[in-house]
Amino acid sequence: MNDAQPLVRFSGVQKSYDGEQLAVRALDLDIRRGEFLSLLGPSGSGKTTTLMMLAGFESPTAGEIFLDGQPITRTPPHQRNFGMVFQNYALFPHLTVGQNLAYPLSVRKVPRAEQAERVRKALAMVRLSGLEERRPASLSGGQQQRVALARALVFNPRLVLMDEPLGALDKQLREQLQIELKELHHQLGLSFVYVTHDQGEALTMSDRVAVFNQGAIEQLADVQALYETPANRFVAGFVGDSTVLGGTLQGSGACCALQLPDGRRLPGVNVNHAAPGTRAEACIRPERIALRTAATPQGPALDATVARVIYHGDHLRLLCAIAPGQALATVKLPLTGAGAHPQAGDAVQLQFPPEAMRIYACAASPP
């Protein structure tokens, strides 16, 4: 098999439930062999519909889905050999853990002796060895989700599909399982496709992320590129925290400046090559904004007033007022333990590195 060929390809795929509105529109997407790909987006953006079409639980209205170059659009779900993990676990309550894991093997006519060995290995893989005789109801939520994952892996699937599998768990357990899932992905070398609306989760686990909005992919990129260089205003606002400043675009080409309503100018990157004079918004990450001090006088800066100070344990977040009508600027300030930190009401100067200021033309208002 040619490794350059994607494992899965969506070609011109559309999906409509009512014949009028498109839940997914003109989707072209390649899923690479062995990658962890997250489908990220708000509710109703088309990410779960895309996963359900890949699983075979939904059929495209138009277009084709290919697996290893062969069309699978009309292949029933049980013939695709994909593992599936749901948010609600979907375990059989009347069966033991071992029987839950053995079920997909018995359906595939795997000999009983081999079933027992595969179940043992799958439970060891998710750190649940020795729980074969327990019932799902006697397990914690985290343990039940590990059982569901083991069941999705026990029959050696070609692809593992996950629909917000950690959404029902508390924050600490969710973060722990994120790390375990990523480690398991590295060990197995399988392709994982993971649906989530949590951008932190997507950044933690993924090799690449497809950001969905209104049935289309706004950007598909590796996690660093997605965070550092959002392709448009939607991605910049949906992935990570940003300070957003409004004004008018000045200058042409890739390098330009945002002119605030009071006349102050901030140099930045004209992401979509908008024309001079266009209404625009600049987005910058909290950790990229710096407080000007005597030791760092260089670079563009704005006078501001600290409105609120929020303690986050390892850092402070300063919410700073820049001008009437502008959103508060968020500054992430590491806690070093040395020296006094700004307090509410203090006057400060904020520095905005031009390479970190990404400027986008505002969307046209509907007529």
QUIFEN-V345927 format. One record per helix or strand. SS is the DSSP state (H for helix, E for strand). FROM is the first residue (numbers start at 1). TO is the last residue. If there is no record, write none. Layout:
ss=SS from=FROM to=TO
ss=SS from=FROM to=TO
//
This chain:
ss=E from=8 to=16
ss=E from=22 to=31
ss=E from=36 to=41
ss=H from=47 to=55
ss=E from=62 to=67
ss=E from=70 to=71
ss=H from=77 to=79
ss=E from=82 to=86
ss=E from=96 to=96
ss=H from=97 to=107
ss=H from=112 to=125
ss=E from=135 to=135
ss=H from=136 to=138
ss=H from=141 to=153
ss=E from=159 to=163
ss=H from=171 to=188
ss=E from=191 to=196
ss=H from=199 to=205
ss=E from=208 to=213
ss=E from=216 to=222
ss=H from=223 to=228
ss=H from=233 to=238
ss=E from=243 to=250
ss=E from=255 to=259
ss=E from=265 to=270
ss=E from=279 to=284
ss=H from=286 to=288
ss=E from=289 to=291
ss=E from=301 to=311
ss=E from=315 to=321
ss=E from=329 to=334
ss=E from=347 to=352
ss=H from=354 to=356
ss=E from=358 to=361
//
